[in-house]
Amino acid sequence: QVQLVESGGGLVQAGGSLRLSCAASGTIFSINAMGWYRQAPGKQRELVAVITDSGRTNSADSVKDRFTISRDNAKNTVYLQMNNLKPDDTAVYYCNAAGRMDYYRTYDTWGQGTQVTVSS
């Protein structure tokens, strides 16, 4: 099994910054991609940003100039640096990781979520 533990959420004023972290542990042979998604009340879960094992990234247009995703492969950890936060960024942020546990088994795992609240 693979587990993800997120940290770094909280309450911040508009214009402020937060850094989310997500560490993967368990039976990990490889991590192909790690990413962050978010879900606001009454809305569907949406992609925020994703990064592959080679470092290629993709992010939502709404966060491109403000959020930066990065990863430390040695620590199986992904980060999301969020700057110039806006009230619309308020949501529960979920970490996702996908890869292989071994030659035969794959995984696609979600973290428990961390709340980010941006006050105006």
Disulfide bonds with the S-S distance in Angstrom:
Cys22-Cys95 2.06
